[in-house]
Every structure is written in structure tokens, then in C-alpha cells.
Amino acid sequence: MKKTLLSATFGALSLGVAFVAPAQAADVSACLITKTDTNPFFVKMKEGATAKAQELGVTLKSYAGKIDGDSESQVAAIETCIADGAKGILIAASDTKGIVPQVQKAREAGLLVIALDTPLEPADAADATFATDNLLAGKLIGQWAAATLGDKTKDAKVAFLDLTPSQPTVDVLRDQGFMIGFGIDPKDPNKIGDEDDPRIVGHDITNGNEEGGRTAMENLLQKDPTINVVHTINEPAAAGAYEALKAVGREKDVLIVSVDGGCPGVKNVADGIIGATSQQYPLLMAALGVEAIKKFADSGEKPKPTEGKDFFDTGVSLVTDKPVSGVESIDTKVGTDKCWG
């Protein structure tokens, strides 16, 4: 069985929609709202939140969008959490701008709102953010790709397989971070698509799933069949990109990089499908979020960000079996010990 962060503490993990806490703690309740309930990243996030809620005697209710980008379901979930008298909400928002009015409504009702993985816009629309440093995650894979290509970097043909048209912060941060790491001027760092570097073939959206990744890769290959570097928003999209490249016999000469660190993604790194991925730790960020809601319910104390940052940093590691000088990384054996999903 794969080891995961905090697994020794959490023990057996429950995947139920809601955990009903002991009667004596019934007045401390929390909501977890994720983008989907199928992506392994959010499955693991739910496991971490559920286990920590059980440990602390917190009633947890979980909600998710039908697909990545389904903000309407998340809005409805916030309304339900307010009506149910929850003490706090943990949310990985699909629409980081559009969800803000509902988040503000929840905060005005006295709920603690913590953004998980994906900062809101503006970030202080939530009481706190527990997340991977997604800009750093992007920089790491960008630096790795540039160092791997060496002198060929200057003539690279780069495809960007992004998330959704609404450009949620997690999408922007990873995308722009990759550019910075690779040596591309991102222009406005808060926007995808305004860059003018001739090495960029184009951007397409994937909705964070394998089918979307395959379609986006096919579209960009039609635009330029000489693409040799592919940045993907996550590992399911990377798997789809690989299948599209394989279909045209290009799977051996294109560098694919990604962000997630799930067990299937780490295996794809080991198998040479993905060159490198930035591993994040969803179980930890969700567990810490539940702890913060419990502390807030007990004392009114709100969580504080990591020193020098405007969010609580839950860590990131570059995973690759082809390390490069100047970019710290772990191999797939270590990545497998820490992976999820």
C-alpha cells in the first residue's frame, strides 16, 4: 500500500459523502467543496478531510461539481452549508472570481472560509488559503524542461494544455510559473494568453481530464506538428496528451511536464510518459483545513499564512528520474512513497 503524508496519524480513511460525528460534537460542523469527486487529487483531499474530521469529532459534509468548471454546483453547496449552520467551509473553487459573492455571504454569516489548492480572486476573499505554491510548481517543471533541452531551448515549440476558459488562479499560476522557469516572458502574470514569445505554439483547454488533454493536444498539433514541449495543468491531461502524441508517432521526442504527484502520474514519470511532475499534497492541505475550522469553532482563532507568503504553503517536490543540475528533485521511488490516488 502506498504511503501518504500523515497516513500513520489518519489510519483507515473513509470515503463517505458525510461523516456523522459523535453526538457530543454535533455543534461543530464543516463543509468540503471540491471541483469534482472523480479526480484522484480531490478524492485524496476528501479522504484527508474525512479522517481528520473523525479524529476531531467534527461533522463533515462533502460536495463537488459534476465536472471541473461546474461553479453552479459549488454555489449551491455554499448556500446549503450556510443554511445548515456549518462553522466553516473548505473550497477548491472552479471559478475563483465568480464564487466570491457567495463566499462573502458565508463569511458574513460567521463561517470560516478556507480556499484549498486554488486561491480566490482576490486571495483575501477567503479567510485563509491552504495550498501548494503553484507558481513554484510551474517554475520547477519549467526549469527542468529548459535544463533538459539545453541549447535547444531557444528553438523549442511549446504547447500549453490549460484548465478552463475562466482561468482559475491555479491554472494561471502553474502556466505562468512554467514560463518563468523555462525563460519565457509571461507579460501580465495574472493572465494566460497575452505572451508574444515565438516559441509558444498556443494554449488549449482540457477541463483537467484525459479526454480533454487528448483533444487539446490534437488541436495544437494541427497548428504546429513540430511541438516538442508540452506543459499540462495536471496529470490526467498529460496522459491524454501522450495518447495524442503516440497516435502520430511523436511520443518519444516530446517532453511532457505536469503538476499533481498522484500515484498514476508518478508511475507515468517512471514509465517515461511524463518527464517530470511537481508533486503536491492534497491530503495534508485538507486535514489542516479541518483542524483550522475546529480551532476557529473552539476559540475564534483564524489560521495564519506561512511566513513571507499570503497563504499557508503545504509543500511541493519535483519528481523525475532524470535530474538536472540546479533543480532540486526526488526520484519516482521517493515520489511513489509520497503519492496519492
N, C-alpha and C positions, 0 to 999 in steps of 0.2 A: 504494500500500500504506500502511496506517495506521502511524503512528509509535507506538511504545510505549516506556515507560521502559526504559532500558538496552538498547534494540534494537541500538544501534551496537556495544555490547560483546558481545551474545549471538550476533549473526549468525543463521544459519539455525537454526530451533528444531525439535527432534524431538518427536513426539507418541507415541512408542512406549511400551508398558507398562513397559518397563525398559530402561535404558541400561547396557550392559556396558562398564565402564571398561577402560583398558589393564591388562595383566597386572601391571605393577609397582605399581598402586594397588589391587589387588583386595582388600586388607585394610581399605580404607575404604569402608564401605557405609552407605547411608541409605534410609529409607522415607518416602514421601509418602502420607498417608492423607487423602482428601478426602470430602466428603459425597456427591457424585455425580461421574460422569465425563461428564455431558452439559451441565450448567450452564456457560455460557461463562466465568464467573468462575473456576471450578475447572479448566477446560480451560487457561486462561491461566496459572493457578498452576502447573499441571503443566508447561507449556512453560518457564516461568522456572526451575523446579527442574531440569528435564532439561538445559537448556542450561548452567546453572551447574555441574551435576554433570559434564558432558562437559568443560567448561573446566578443572575442578579435578582430574579423574581420579577421580571418586567413582562407585561403582556405585549406581545409584538404582533402587529398585523402587517401583511406584506401585499403590495400591489405592483403591477407592472403594465407597461404599454403593450399593445399587441405586436408591434414591430418597433425597431429603433426609429425614432422620429414621431411616434404617436404621443403628442403632447396633450391631446384632449383627455385621454385616459388618466394622465398624471394630474391634470387639473381636477378631474372628478374625484380622484383619490385624496387630494388635499382637502377638498370640501368635506369628504367623508370623515377624515381624520379630525378636522375641526369639530364637526358635529358630534363625534364620538368622545370628545374631551381628552384627546391624546395630550401627553406632556411634551412630545417632540416629534419631529419628522426628519428622517434621513432620506435625501433625494438625490438620485443621479438624473439630472434633468435632460430631457431630449431637446427642448427649446429653452436655451439659457436666458434669453431675453423675454420671451413671451410668457414664461411661467412666473415672472417677478411679481405681478399684481396679486396672484394667488398666494405666493409666499409671504408677501407683505400682510395680506389678510390673516394668514395663520399667525404671524408674529404679533400682530395687533390683538389677536385672541389669546395671547400669552404662551404660545407654543415656541419651543426652541427649534429652529430650523437649521440643519446642518447639510450642506452640499457634499456629496460623496463623489470623488473622482473628477467631476466636471464642475468647475466654478461657475457661479451665476454671473450675469452681466447687468449691473456691476457686481463684483465679488461680495461687497458688503451688503448686498440684498439678503444674504443669509447671515445668520449669527456666526457661523464658522464654516470652514471648508476643510475636510479631511481628504487628502488626495495625493496621488503621485505627482511629482514635479514633471508635468507633461512636457514643458518646454525642454527640460533637461533630457527627458526620454527621447524626444525628437533629435536633440543635439547629438546624443550618443550614437544613434544609428546613422546620422548624417556624417559624423566624424569617422565612424568605422567604414562607411561606404567610400568616402574620399580617400582614406588611407589605403584601403584595399585596391582601389583603382590606380592610385599613384598619379603619374603624369597623364594618364588617360582621363583624369577628372575634368580637365579643361575642355575636352571634346565629348563629354557624356551627353546622353539623351535620357532625360529623367521624366518619368510618369508619376503623377500623384493620384493615388486612389483614396479619396477622402470619404467623409461620412455622409452628410446630408446637406441639402441646399441652404438650410438655416445657419450653417457654420457654427455649431456649438463650440464653446471655448476649448473643450478637449481636442476637437478637430483642428482648430486654428493653432493651438499651442504645439501639437505634435508636428503639424505641417510646417509651420514657420521655424520650429526648432530644428527640424531636419535641414531646412535651407541654410540656417546659420551654421550648423555643423558641417555641411557639405561645401560651404563657401559661396552660397547664392544670396544676394541681397534681397531680403523679403519685402522691402519697401515698407508699407504700413504693416507692422507686426500683428495688428488686430484684425487683419483681413486676408482671406485667401483669394488669389487670382489677379492681384494688381502688379505682380512681378513682371520684369521685362528681360530676364536673363534668357538668352537664346538657347540654353541647354534644356529649358523646360518645354517638354512636348505638349503638356496640357494637364488639366485636372478633370476627374470624373468622380461621380458619387457611387458609393457601394451599399449604403444603408448598413454597413458593418457586418455583412454576411457573405457567405461563399458565392452564392449566385450573383450577388451584386458585384463582387470582386471580379468574377469571370467576365461579366458583361462590360464592366468599365475597362478592363484590360483589352478586351476585343475592340472596343471603340477607339482606344488610344493607339492600338497597333495599326488600325486603319489609317489613322492620322500620320503615324510615322512607324514603319515596321522595324526601324533600327534602334528602338528603345533598348537601353542596356542597364538602366537602374530604375527600380520601382519602389516608391515609398507607399506603404499601405497603413491605413488607420488602425487596423488590428489584424490578428492572425487568421480569422475566418476569411477576411478579404484577401489576405496574402495567399491562402490556399486556393481561392478562386482564380487569382491572377496567375498562379503557377499552372493551373489546368489550361488556361487560355494560351499561355506561352508554349506549353507542351504540345498543344494541338497544332501549332505551326512550327514545331521543331526548334524552339528558341529557349527551352527550359535550362539548357546547360550554360548559356552565355549571357544571362541576365541576372544581376544582383537584386534580390528582393529583401527588403528590410521592413520591420514591423514593430509594433508595441503590443504587449499583453503579458506574455510569460506563462500562459496556460500550458498544461501538460501536452495537448496535441501540438501546440505551436513549438514548444521546446523539442518535441520529437521531430518536427519538421526541420528545425535547425540541425539536429543530429543527422537527419537524412539528406541534408543538403538542399532542401526545398526553399528554406528561408536562410539567408546568410547570417543574419543577426537580428535579435529582437530585444527590446527593452522590457524587462520583467517588472511588473507591479504586483501589489499585494492586497487584493480586494477583501480577503477575509479579515485582515488586520484593520483596514480602514472602517469596515462596518462594525466590527466588535468595539473599537474605540468610540465609534459614534453612539452605540447603545450605552456604553459607560458614561459618556458625556450627558446623555439625556437623563440617566438615573441620578447623576450628581446634581444636575440642574433641578430635577424634581425634589431632591432632598434638601438642597441648600440655596438654590437660586444662582449658583455659580456657573458662568459660561466658560467654554473651553478657550484656551489661548493659542495663538499660532506659534509655529516653530520660530525661534529667534532669527530675525533677519528676513522673514518671509511673511506674506499676508495670508498664509494657510498653514495647516498642520501637515507636514511632509511625512508620508508613510513609506517613503523609500523607493528606489529604482535601481536595477542592476542590468548591465548589458550582458546578454547571453550569446556566446558564439564559440564555435570550435576552431575558429580561425582568428586568433587575437592579433591585434596590430599595436605597434609601438605608440605610446602616448594616450591610449584609450583603455581605461580600466575595464576589465570584463571578467565574467565567470564562464566556465565551460558548461556543456549540456549536462554533465553528471551532477554538478552542483545545482544547475538550474532545475533539473528533474527533482532533486530533493526539496526544492522550494516551490515547485509549480502547483497548479490547481486545475481543477476541471477533469 
